[in-house]
């Protein structure tokens, strides 16, 4: 196996990733000095420790170490410099092959021990008051938040006939927090001499106080209702207003006549197409017929940033109505320009606090995050116009690494043919290349198609990737009538999922 360094030394093309394994390579712990193909026994000269239960990889073969020997003697640990025999591992294994440890059993045990529940508890302080002929009182306080509760027991503290409870015995019993999320950092006991109380009463007092404290802590994390607008949704339904229709052209071809598109109010054009001289005529046709908005990519750096700064004034001289901002840094490109500002879903707009903040920044409309379910969308307020994507393949990932360039010569191969990633279930995820920075754009294997009538939105967005004009117009007609497309290639996304 050849070692690779990922992004550490910059973007390295084919040398950047190891394409023979989908998971980690591990660390080199030796090399093969003998292999019995029939029995699967492999002799390894160790450069690092190897333990029974570790997992290793040799070329394309891997196994968990269940047999570890020196000559014919079973051992639990092989040390540096020793020649050990492992079994059984099969494959194209040769002398000199490097051996990598992919799982270290001792390291895993150490990790689990340090991260078990006992080591993730919240510190609390406790004060217990035990006075004769009175009900026991316990006060428990969360150290981090200073949230405090106090409760009394129903039992009464009695005078002991013989030997009473000691303070040490009481503290020992209270300290047994078991599988709760709490751990006592400090316990103060104020008590009379020679008293008695049932141990079961102490246990109940501890249990009830911890349950009450946990509930009070959880209540502080619940969402408030001060940005929930039910009334606006009801008004919207009563008006029965059809939403505007926005069309996002994620792919543009000079061979298509986009003037034949019907019944759309706005068109979003990714800014990269404005840099392509071959598309100038096509872009002008679109700009002269429709309300056009420039769509900025999710990531704008290096070549993108340079091209935008150099060409933004020329681009805006066309019939441009506004821009779709994909991250806040892009506001710098259009500052002091009188344009409509739309916040793309990539800005993770999932609540009304975000909407209110975007309003103060001058945005006119938001595009709702596709991950949201219906209930969350309905509860978004009306401070800004709202748009939801009702059709299209969701962009799942923008990859700095170009997988197409790894398997083909990097001479524009990505501009010819079609590419996809296929998962273990056979689903195909289309892959396109943004050649400004040679990023790979990986889209969902299924196409989202949803209805919009009860979502409390002002406009719908239709994302186009490789559909022709006839298909585009058909999709527009279907979704403008609040219908959706169904079948094995389509999904509702998260729309109908419940809140967690």
C-alpha positions in Angstrom: 0.0 0.0 0.0 1.3 3.4 -0.9 0.8 6.1 1.7 -1.2 9.2 0.9 -1.5 12.5 2.6 -5.0 13.7 1.7 -5.2 17.5 1.6 -2.2 18.1 3.8 0.1 19.0 0.9 -2.5 20.7 -1.2 -4.8 19.3 -4.0 -2.8 16.4 -5.5 -5.2 14.9 -8.0 -4.7 11.1 -8.4 -2.1 11.0 -5.6 -4.5 12.5 -3.1 -6.5 9.5 -2.1 -6.0 5.7 -1.9 -8.7 4.3 -4.1 -8.3 0.6 -3.3 -9.9 0.8 0.2 -13.0 2.8 1.3 -11.9 2.9 4.9 -8.7 3.8 6.8 -5.4 2.0 5.9 -4.2 1.8 9.5 -0.5 2.0 10.7 2.3 -0.2 9.3 3.3 -2.8 11.9 5.5 -5.1 9.9 6.0 -7.0 6.6 5.3 -10.5 5.3 8.3 -12.9 5.4 6.4 -16.1 4.7 3.0 -17.3 3.5 1.3 -20.7 3.4 -1.4 -20.4 0.8 -3.1 -23.7 1.6 -3.5 -23.1 5.4 -3.6 -19.3 5.3 -0.8 -19.0 7.8 1.3 -15.8 7.4 4.6 -15.1 9.0 5.2 -11.4 9.8 8.3 -9.6 11.0 7.0 -7.0 13.4 8.1 -3.4 13.6 5.4 -2.6 16.1 3.3 -4.5 18.7 0.6 -6.9 17.6 -2.1 -8.3 19.9 -4.6 -11.1 19.8 -7.9 -9.4 18.8 -6.3 -6.7 16.7 -7.3 -6.4 13.0 -4.8 -6.2 10.2 -4.8 -5.6 6.4 -2.3 -7.0 3.8 -2.8 -5.7 0.3 -6.6 -6.2 -0.3 -7.0 -8.9 2.4 -7.9 -8.3 6.0 -8.7 -10.3 9.1 -9.1 -10.1 12.9 -6.2 -11.8 14.7 -7.7 -15.0 16.3 -4.4 -17.0 16.2 -1.1 -15.5 17.1 2.0 -17.8 17.4 5.7 -17.8 17.7 6.7 -21.1 16.0 4.1 -23.5 17.5 3.5 -21.6 20.8 0.3 -19.5 21.1 0.9 -16.0 22.5 -1.2 -13.0 23.3 1.2 -10.3 22.2 3.9 -10.1 19.6 6.6 -7.4 20.1 8.8 -5.4 17.8 11.5 -7.5 16.1 9.8 -10.8 16.6 8.6 -13.0 13.8 5.1 -14.2 14.5 2.6 -16.4 12.6 -1.0 -15.4 12.2 -3.9 -17.4 10.8 -6.0 -17.5 8.8 -5.9 -14.9 6.1 -6.3 -15.6 2.4 -5.5 -13.6 -0.7 -2.7 -12.6 -3.1 -0.1 -12.3 -0.3 3.6 -12.2 -1.1 6.9 -11.9 0.8 7.7 -8.2 1.4 4.0 -7.1 1.5 3.5 -4.4 4.1 1.2 -5.3 7.0 -1.1 -2.6 8.5 -3.0 -2.6 11.8 -6.5 -1.3 11.3 -7.9 -2.0 14.7 -6.0 -1.9 18.0 -8.0 -3.8 20.6 -6.2 -2.3 23.6 -6.7 1.2 22.3 -10.4 0.5 21.8 -10.8 -0.8 25.3 -9.1 2.3 26.7 -11.3 4.5 24.7 -14.5 2.7 25.8 -13.4 2.9 29.4 -12.8 6.7 29.2 -16.0 7.4 27.4 -18.5 5.1 29.2 -21.5 6.6 31.0 -19.7 6.9 34.3 -17.3 9.5 32.8 -19.9 11.6 31.1 -22.0 12.6 34.2 -23.0 16.0 35.4 -21.6 17.2 38.7 -24.1 18.2 41.3 -23.9 19.4 44.9 -26.2 18.2 47.7 -27.4 19.4 51.1 -29.3 17.0 53.3 -31.0 18.2 56.6 -32.0 15.5 59.1 -33.6 16.9 62.3 -35.5 14.8 64.9 -39.3 14.7 64.5 -39.0 16.5 61.1 -39.3 15.4 57.5 -35.9 15.0 55.8 -35.1 17.9 53.4 -32.8 17.5 50.4 -31.4 20.3 48.2 -29.7 19.4 44.9 -27.9 21.9 42.6 -26.5 21.4 39.2 -22.9 22.8 39.3 -22.8 24.0 35.6 -26.1 25.9 35.6 -26.8 26.5 39.3 -30.3 25.2 38.8 -31.5 24.0 42.1 -34.4 21.9 43.5 -35.5 20.9 47.0 -37.9 18.3 48.2 -39.0 16.8 51.5 -39.6 13.1 52.4 -42.9 11.9 53.8 -41.1 10.0 56.6 -40.1 11.5 59.9 -36.6 11.4 61.5 -36.7 9.3 64.6 -34.5 8.9 67.7 -32.5 5.7 67.5 -33.1 3.1 70.3 -29.5 2.0 70.0 -26.9 3.1 67.4 -28.0 5.8 65.0 -27.0 6.4 61.4 -23.5 7.9 60.8 -22.9 10.7 58.5 -20.5 8.5 56.5 -23.2 5.8 56.0 -25.7 8.5 54.8 -23.2 9.9 52.3 -22.3 6.5 51.0 -26.0 5.7 50.3 -26.7 9.1 48.6 -23.7 8.7 46.4 -25.2 5.7 44.6 -26.4 7.6 41.5 -26.3 4.4 39.4 -27.2 4.8 35.7 -28.5 8.4 36.1 -26.7 11.3 34.4 -25.6 12.8 37.7 -22.6 12.4 40.0 -22.3 14.1 43.4 -19.3 16.5 43.6 -20.1 17.5 47.2 -22.5 16.2 49.8 -23.2 18.2 53.0 -25.2 16.5 55.8 -26.7 18.5 58.7 -28.0 16.1 61.2 -28.9 15.6 64.9 -27.1 13.0 67.0 -28.4 9.5 67.4 -31.1 9.5 64.7 -32.5 6.9 62.5 -34.3 6.9 59.1 -35.1 4.0 56.8 -32.4 3.4 54.1 -35.3 3.0 51.6 -36.4 6.5 52.5 -33.0 7.9 51.7 -33.0 6.0 48.4 -36.4 7.4 47.5 -35.3 10.9 48.4 -32.2 10.7 46.2 -34.2 9.2 43.3 -37.0 11.7 43.4 -34.6 14.7 43.7 -32.5 13.6 40.7 -35.5 12.9 38.6 -36.9 16.4 39.4 -33.6 18.1 38.7 -33.2 16.3 35.4 -36.7 17.4 34.3 -35.9 21.0 35.3 -32.7 20.9 33.3 -34.5 19.5 30.2 -37.1 22.2 30.4 -34.5 24.9 30.0 -33.5 23.4 26.6 -37.1 23.3 25.1 -37.8 25.7 22.3 -39.9 28.7 23.1 -43.0 29.5 21.2 -42.3 33.2 20.7 -41.5 32.9 17.0 -44.3 30.6 16.0 -46.9 32.1 13.6 -49.9 29.9 13.3 -52.2 32.8 12.3 -50.2 33.6 9.1 -50.6 30.0 7.9 -54.4 30.2 8.4 -54.6 33.5 6.5 -52.5 32.0 3.7 -54.8 29.0 3.3 -57.9 31.2 3.2 -56.5 33.4 0.5 -55.8 30.4 -1.7 -53.0 32.2 -3.5 -50.9 30.3 -6.0 -47.2 30.8 -5.3 -44.6 32.2 -7.7 -42.6 29.7 -9.7 -38.8 29.9 -9.7 -36.7 27.7 -12.0 -33.1 26.9 -11.1 -31.0 25.8 -14.1 -28.2 23.7 -12.5 -27.1 22.8 -16.0 -27.2 24.9 -19.2 -26.6 23.9 -22.8 -26.2 26.2 -25.8 -28.2 23.5 -27.8 -31.4 24.2 -25.8 -33.7 27.1 -26.6 -34.7 28.3 -23.1 -37.1 30.9 -24.5 -39.6 28.0 -24.9 -39.9 27.7 -21.1 -43.5 28.6 -20.1 -45.2 29.8 -16.9 -42.2 30.7 -14.7 -41.7 33.9 -12.7 -38.0 33.7 -12.0 -35.0 31.9 -13.2 -31.9 31.2 -11.2 -28.6 30.9 -13.2 -25.4 29.6 -11.4 -22.8 32.3 -11.9 -20.3 29.9 -13.4 -22.3 29.9 -16.7 -21.7 33.7 -17.0 -18.0 32.9 -17.3 -18.4 30.6 -20.3 -18.2 32.5 -23.6 -20.0 29.7 -25.5 -23.1 30.3 -23.4 -23.2 34.1 -23.8 -25.9 34.1 -26.4 -28.0 31.5 -24.4 -27.6 33.6 -21.2 -28.7 36.8 -23.0 -31.9 35.1 -24.3 -32.8 34.0 -20.8 -32.0 37.4 -19.3 -34.1 39.2 -21.9 -37.2 37.1 -21.3 -37.2 36.3 -17.6 -36.6 37.7 -14.2 -33.0 36.4 -13.7 -31.2 35.9 -10.4 -27.5 35.0 -10.2 -27.0 31.9 -8.0 -23.7 31.8 -6.1 -22.2 28.3 -5.4 -22.0 26.9 -2.0 -18.2 27.6 -1.8 -16.5 30.6 -3.4 -12.7 30.5 -3.1 -9.5 30.7 -5.2 -10.6 30.7 -8.9 -14.2 31.4 -8.1 -13.4 34.4 -5.9 -11.0 35.8 -8.5 -13.5 35.4 -11.4 -16.4 36.9 -9.4 -14.5 40.0 -8.4 -13.2 40.5 -11.9 -16.6 40.0 -13.7 -19.4 40.9 -11.3 -19.9 44.5 -12.7 -20.1 43.2 -16.2 -22.5 40.4 -15.2 -24.8 42.8 -13.3 -25.0 45.1 -16.3 -27.3 42.4 -17.9 -30.9 42.3 -17.0 -30.3 40.9 -13.5 -33.0 41.3 -10.8 -31.2 39.8 -7.8 -28.8 37.2 -6.4 -29.2 34.0 -4.5 -26.6 34.0 -1.7 -25.3 30.6 -0.6 -23.1 31.8 2.3 -22.9 35.1 4.1 -19.4 35.9 2.8 -20.9 36.4 -0.7 -22.7 39.6 0.5 -19.4 41.3 0.0 -19.6 40.7 -3.8 -22.9 42.7 -4.1 -22.6 45.3 -1.3 -23.9 48.8 -2.2 -25.8 47.3 -5.2 -29.6 47.6 -5.5 -30.5 44.0 -5.9 -33.0 41.6 -4.4 -31.3 39.3 -2.0 -32.4 35.7 -1.6 -30.9 33.4 1.0 -30.2 29.9 -0.4 -31.1 26.8 1.6 -27.4 26.2 2.1 -27.5 28.9 4.8 -29.3 26.4 7.0 -32.5 28.4 7.6 -34.5 26.2 10.0 -36.1 28.6 12.5 -37.5 32.1 12.9 -34.5 33.5 14.8 -32.4 33.0 11.6 -35.1 34.6 9.5 -35.3 37.7 11.6 -31.5 38.0 11.5 -31.5 37.7 7.7 -34.1 40.4 7.5 -31.8 42.8 9.3 -29.1 42.0 6.7 -31.4 43.1 3.8 -32.7 39.8 2.5 -36.0 39.7 0.7 -36.7 36.0 0.5 -35.4 32.7 2.0 -35.2 29.2 0.4 -36.2 26.7 3.0 -33.8 23.9 4.0 -34.9 20.6 2.2 -34.2 18.7 5.4 -37.1 20.3 7.3 -40.4 18.4 7.8 -43.9 19.9 7.2 -44.5 20.9 10.8 -41.3 23.0 11.0 -41.9 24.6 7.6 -45.5 25.6 8.6 -44.2 27.2 11.8 -41.8 29.5 10.0 -42.9 33.2 10.2 -43.8 35.7 7.5 -41.0 38.3 8.1 -39.5 37.3 4.7 -41.0 35.6 1.6 -40.5 31.9 1.7 -39.7 29.5 -1.1 -39.4 25.7 -1.0 -37.9 23.3 -3.5 -40.7 21.1 -4.8 -38.8 19.3 -7.5 -35.2 18.3 -8.2 -32.2 16.3 -7.2 -30.8 17.6 -3.9 -27.1 18.5 -4.0 -25.6 16.2 -1.3 -22.0 17.2 -1.4 -19.5 19.5 -3.0 -16.2 17.6 -3.1 -12.8 19.3 -3.4 -11.5 16.0 -4.6 -12.2 15.2 -8.3 -13.0 11.5 -8.5 -13.4 11.7 -12.3 -9.9 13.0 -12.7 -8.6 10.0 -10.6 -10.0 7.4 -13.0 -9.5 9.4 -16.2 -6.9 11.7 -17.6 -7.7 15.3 -16.4 -8.1 16.8 -19.9 -11.8 17.7 -19.6 -13.1 14.1 -19.5 -15.7 15.3 -17.1 -17.3 17.4 -19.9 -18.1 14.2 -21.9 -20.3 11.3 -20.9 -22.2 10.8 -17.6 -20.7 9.8 -14.2 -22.2 8.5 -11.0 -21.3 6.9 -7.7 -23.0 3.6 -7.1 -23.6 2.5 -3.5 -23.9 -1.0 -2.1 -27.6 -1.1 -2.8 -27.2 -0.2 -6.4 -28.4 3.4 -6.1 -26.7 5.8 -8.5 -25.7 9.3 -7.4 -25.0 11.6 -10.4 -21.7 13.3 -10.3 -21.0 16.6 -12.2 -17.8 18.7 -12.2 -17.7 22.4 -11.6 -14.6 23.2 -13.6 -14.0 26.6 -12.1 -12.3 24.9 -9.1 -12.7 21.4 -10.4 -15.1 20.5 -7.6 -17.3 17.4 -7.9 -21.0 18.0 -7.3 -22.7 14.8 -6.0 -26.5 14.7 -6.3 -29.1 12.5 -4.7 -30.0 9.2 -6.4 -33.7 10.1 -6.1 -35.6 13.2 -7.3 -37.6 15.1 -4.7 -41.2 15.8 -5.7 -43.6 17.3 -3.2 -46.9 19.2 -2.9 -46.9 22.8 -1.6 -50.5 23.8 -0.7 -50.2 23.5 3.1 -46.7 24.6 3.6 -47.3 28.4 4.2 -44.9 29.5 1.4 -44.9 32.3 -1.2 -43.1 30.6 -4.0 -41.9 27.2 -5.2 -38.6 26.3 -6.7 -38.0 23.7 -9.4 -34.4 22.4 -9.8 -33.4 21.3 -13.3 -30.3 19.2 -14.0 -30.5 17.3 -17.3 -34.2 17.6 -18.3 -35.1 18.8 -21.8 -37.5 21.6 -22.6 -40.5 19.3 -23.0 -39.8 17.7 -19.6 -39.2 21.1 -18.0 -42.6 22.5 -19.1 -44.3 19.3 -18.0 -42.7 19.5 -14.5 -43.7 23.1 -14.2 -47.3 22.3 -15.1 -47.5 19.4 -12.6 -46.1 21.4 -9.7 -47.9 24.6 -10.4 -51.1 22.6 -10.0 -50.0 21.3 -6.6 -49.4 17.8 -7.9 -46.3 15.7 -7.5 -44.6 13.0 -9.5 -44.5 9.5 -7.9 -42.5 6.3 -8.6 -39.4 4.5 -7.6 -37.1 7.3 -8.7 -38.9 10.0 -6.6 -39.0 10.8 -2.9 -40.8 13.1 -0.5 -37.5 13.8 1.3 -38.1 14.6 5.0 -41.4 16.4 4.4 -43.5 13.8 6.2 -41.0 12.8 8.9 -41.8 13.4 12.6 -39.8 15.7 14.8 -37.1 14.0 16.8 
